[in-house]
């Protein structure tokens, strides 16, 4: 049995501290997303980082609305010039260059992951969580590879923007599903105690 959508951190919309709690979650989420950007391997034309993992975890744990808002806030920080993207990038250039497709797909991936998690594709069912994570990361990869393909040719977009990331995304999806399963078990035992 899955926990109702209360497995999401963003719930409990009533109460006096709701907006403060939501703001705190957004700040913690953007910090986690920024930190994940620095865990990267500087490949060309697109670096490998833990950003996709963090984006999908924010979506799964925060729910589709707050997850999407958090990822958008992080991207706005990057757009404002803060060094919060892979390799410390920030400013307008990443949104116009080879990584733009991935960046623009991140909020969609987070929201889809949050939506799926709230419907039982979460840690209560780790296999479903894995499938959801992999579907969302594939969506991000395809958007990024398509954008990259428009810049360098579709064959090269696939070769350099999708194919090298597939194995890593399988591993990140497995890590995400395992993390969500641990989160679910911790929440379940806390409620039972």
N, C-alpha and C positions, 0 to 999 in steps of 0.2 A: 504494500500500500504506500502511495506517495503522500508526503506532507502536502497539504493544500499549498497554494502559492505562497504561504508563509515561509517557505524555505528561502524565499527572496529576502534580501536585506532591506529592500525599499518599502516594505509594507508597514502597516500600522499608521494609516494616513490620518487618524484622529489624534488629538492630544496637542498640548501646547508646544511641545518640542519638535513637532513634525518637520517644520521647515528648516530648523537648525540642524536636525539629524540628516535631512536630505542634503543640505549644503555640505555638512561634514563628510558624508559619503561621496559626494562629487569630488571634494578636495582629496580625499584618500584615494579615490579611483584614478584621478588625473595624476597623482603622484606615482601610483603603481604603474600606470601606462607609461609615464615618463621613464621610470626605472627600467621597465622592460625594453625600452628602446636602446638602452645602453648595453644590454646583453645581446650583442650582435657580432656577426662575422661580416666584414666589409667586402662582399663580393660585388662584381660589376655585371650588369648595370643596376642591379637591385640588391641591397644587403639582406642577409638572413638575420632576423631578430626574433625576440620573444613577443613582439608587439601583437601579432595575431592571437597568440595564446591569451595575453592579458585582455585584449579587446573582447574575446569571447567569454572569458571568465567574468569580466565586468557585466556583460550582458546576462549571463546565466545567474549570477548572484544578485544583481540589482533589479532584474526584470527588464522588460523591453523599453519602458519609458525612461526610467532613471539611467539604465545602461546606455541608451541612445544619447541622452542629455550629457552624461559623463564623457562619452567619447567625443561628442561635438565640442564640449568645453575644452578638452585636451587638444583637439585640432585647432580651435580658436587660439589657444595659447601658442601653438606652433605658428599659426598665421601671423600672430602679433610679434613673432620673432624670438620667442623663447626657445631655447635649445632642447626641445622635448622629443624630437623624432630620432630615428636611428642615426647613429654617428653624431649626435648633437645638432642635427639640422633643425632649422626653423626658418620662418619668413615665407615669402611668396614662392620662392623657387621650387620647393618640393611639391607644391600644388600645381605647378605648371610643367614639371619635368617628368622623368621616367617613373617616379613613384606615385604620381597623382592618382592613378586608377585604384591603387591599393588604399591610399588614404581616403579617397571618397567612398570606397566600399566599406570601410571600417564601421561607420555608424549603422549601416544597413545590416552588416554581419552581427553586430552587437544586439541590435533590436530583434533580428530574427532568432538569435540564440536565446535571448530573454523570453521571447514569445514561446518558443519551443519548450524551454525549461519550465515555464509556468503551466505548460500542458502535459507535464509528465516525462519530458525528455531530459531528465535531470539525474542527480546522483542516486535517486531511489532505484533507478534502472540504468546501471552503468553502460550497458550495451547501447541503449537508446541515446544516452548522453554522448557516447563516442560517435554514433551516426550523426547526431545533430551537430556536434563540433566539427566533424569532417565535412558535412554538407555546407556549413557556414564558412569554413576556411576555404573550401573549394570555390564558393561564390566570390570570396575576396580575391582568390588567385585568378579566377577567370576575368574578373573586372580589371585587375591590375595587368594581367597579360594582354588583354584586349587593348587597353590604353597604350601599353608599351609597344604592342604590335602596330598601332597607328603611327607611332613615332619611328620605329626601326624596321617595320615589315612584320606581317603576321607570323611568318615562319620563325623569325628570330624572337618575336614576342613570346611564342610558345616555348621555344628552345631555351631562352634565358629568363623568362618571366613566370613560367608555370612549372615546367618539367623539373628543374632543380629543387623545387620546393615541396614536391609531392611527398617524398619520404619523410621529410621533416614535419610536414603537416599531419601525417599519420601518427607520428610519435607525439606531437603536441596535442592531437586529439585524444590519444590514449592517456596522456598525462592529465589533460583536462577532465576526462571522464573519471579517472581515479581520484583526482582532487575533489570533484563534485560528490563522488561516493563517500569520501572521507568527511566532507562538509555535511552531507546528509546524515551520516551515522552520528557525528558529533551533535548535531541539532536534535536528532531523535533521542539520544541518550540524555541530553540535557533536559529535554521535555519530560522524559520518563523519570528523572531523578527528583 
